[in-house]
């Protein structure tokens, strides 16, 4: 597995839940972290915890449903003069559960796609060229295992679109040291997953970060985080690298 000490990672949705846990685990491995949340003040606790681990931390605020806000965040990160080596597009939005799904409003789709598809795509498009230029990078986009539930059509469709974008982008870097993969955290007891989910947020570690450590030059895979529950990061990387690329 790769050594991420002194590298820089961007983690979206880092103020709480899986994003917070993922950022902490990266920091424990010596990685510097850029944290994103809707409001900067929401990141104060996470930033303090990460700084206490002896790595550098920066915070950016961004409303991911707003293209202009996303582009402003990317410009702010550029102004730091930092090469972003790792991107965890963790942030996501589950807008509603529609029992009367025949009356699903159009806004379920437009808002879901803005946050879950377009924002991570813009982030990928921004950082990927420099990763290719310098010959190294890791992008992990967060997908979902939800299927056969028209009650969550806006959410599941937006994640399916992100899957397609990720796999297609991955084809052009597969075989290089720029790896673009997907992770499905499983149904966890987060603000998004709700209190009735069967899995603790901690069970998604190290699965949600394993894509940052793989070193087999394969892209386009889906890592099911719950398959790695209870493993060390070293064990998880070995297991993840048994998963074939789809090309």
N, C-alpha and C positions, 0 to 999 in steps of 0.2 A: 504494500500500500504506500501511497505517497506521504511525504512529510509536509505538513501544512504550516509548520512554524514560520512566523513572520510574513506569511502570505496574507492577503486581504480578502475577506468575504463580505458580500452584501446579503443580508437576511431580511426579507420583507415580512411584515406582520410579526415583528420581534418583541412587542411589548408584553405579550402574554402567550399562554398555550404552547403549541408545538414550536412556534418561531422562537419564543423565549428559551425553551429547552435546547433547541438546536444551536442557537447562538452561544449559549453557555458551554455546550459540549465542544464546539469548534474552538472556543477560547481556551478550554482546558487542554486542548492539543497544541496550544501556542499560536493560534490564528488570530490576527487582528480582525476586528469586526465593524462593519457599518450597519447600524440598526435602523430599520424604517418602521414608522407607525403613522397613523393619521395625524397625531399631535405629538410634538416633541416631548411635552411634559409626561406623556405616558411611558416614555422610555427611560426615565430617570432611575428607576429601580434596577432595570436590566443593565443599564450602562454602568452603574456603580458596582454591581456584582461582577461584571466582566472586567472592569478596570482593576478590581481587587485581585484578579488572577494574573496580573502583570503584563497584560497585552494592551494594545492601543484600541480605542473605541471612538467612533464618530456616530452621531445621530442625525437623521434626516426625517422631516415630516413630509407626507404626501397623501393626497386623496386619490387613490388608485382608480376611482371611477371617472376621473377627470384627466383627459389626455394632456392638457396644458400643465396640470400639476405634476404628472409623471415626467414630462419633459423638463420642467423646472428642477425637479429632484435630480434627474440625471445630470443636468448642467451643474448643480451644486456639488455633486460627487466629483465631477470632472475638475471643479475648482480646488478640490483638496490636493490635487497632484498625485493621486494614488492610482496604481494599477490594480484593478479589481480582478482577482484570480479565480474567485469562486462566487457563484450566484445561487442562492437558495430562494427561488420564487415560492415562498411558503404561504403568503397571504391569500385569502380567499373569502368568498361571500356566498352563504346559502341564504337566498333571499326569502324563501317561503316554502311551506308544504301545503299544496293545494288539493284538498280532498275533492273539491269540485273542479277537477283539472280541465274539464271542457271549457271553463271560463278563465283559464290562465291568462292573466293580463300580459300584453306585449312587453311591459316594463320588466317582467321577470326575466325576459331574454336580454333586453338591451342593457340592464344593469349588471346582470350576471356575466355577460360577455365582456363588458367594459372592465370589470374587476378581474375575472378569472381567465380571460383569454387575451384581450388586447393589451392590458398593462404588462403582464409577463412577456408577451411577444415583443413589445417595445423595449423592455429591459434587455431581453436577449439580443435584439438587433443592435442595441447600443454598445454592449460590451463584447459581443462575439468577434467583430473585426479585429480588435486589438489582441484578443486571445489567439486568434489565428496568426496574426502577425508575429507575436512573440513565441508562438509554438506551445502554449500551455493555457488551459482553462478548464473549469468544471462548472456546468450549469445543471441544476436539478429543479425541474418543474413539478409542482405538486398536483397530482391528479386525484381521482376518486374512483372507488369500486362500485359506486351506486349504479344499479342497472335495473331495468324492467320496472321502473317506478315513474310513471307519467306525472305523479304528484310533485315530482321535483325536476320537471323537464328543463326549466331554465338553467338550473345548476348543472345537471348532468350533461346537457348539450354543450354548455360552455367548457366543461372539462374534456369532453370528447374532442372538441375543436382544438384545445390546447394539446391533447395527445397527438393529433394529426400534425400540428405545427412542429412539435418537438421531434417526432420521428422523421419528418421530412427534412428538417434542418440537420438532424443528426447524420443523415446519409452523406452529406457533403463534408463532414469532418471525421466520419468513421475511419479508424485506422491511424488517426493522428493522436497527439496528446491533448487535444481539446475534446472533452467528452460531454455530451448532452444527453441526459437521461430523465426519466420520470420516477416519482415515488408516490405510492398510495399509502398514506399513514394508517389506513383502517379506521374503523368507527371508534373514535376516542371521546372521552368525557371532557371536551373543551367547550368554549362558548358556542362554537359552530356545531359540534356534535351533540351537545346537550347532556343532561345528567343521566340519561338512561342508556348511554352507549356502553358496550361491554368491556371496552379497553381503557386503561388509564393512559393519560398522556405519556407517562414515562415508558410505557411499553413500546412506543414508536421510536425510541432511542435504542440502538444506534441506526435503525433503519432509515430514518428521514435524512440522515447525513451521510450514509454510506456512499452515495454517488459522488461526494467530494473527495473520497479517498481511493476510489478504484484506479488502477494503473494499467489496465489491459487494452486501452485504446479502442474501446467499444462504446457505441452510442445507440440511442433509440430503444433502450430497454425500460421495463417497468419493474421497479423494486418494491415488493410488497413488504412494508415495514414490519408487520406483525410476524413475518417469517423469520425475522432476525431478533425478535424479542428475547432478552436474556443473554444475548451474545456479547462478547467484547467487540470493539470496533475491528480488531484484527480478524476475528472469526467471521464477522459480518462481511468484510471485504472478500475473504476467500469464498464465502458462499455466493456473494453477489456476482463474482466473476465467473461462476458456472452458468450464468444466464446468458444465452446467446443473443447477439444483436439480430434485428429483424431483416437484415439486408441480404 
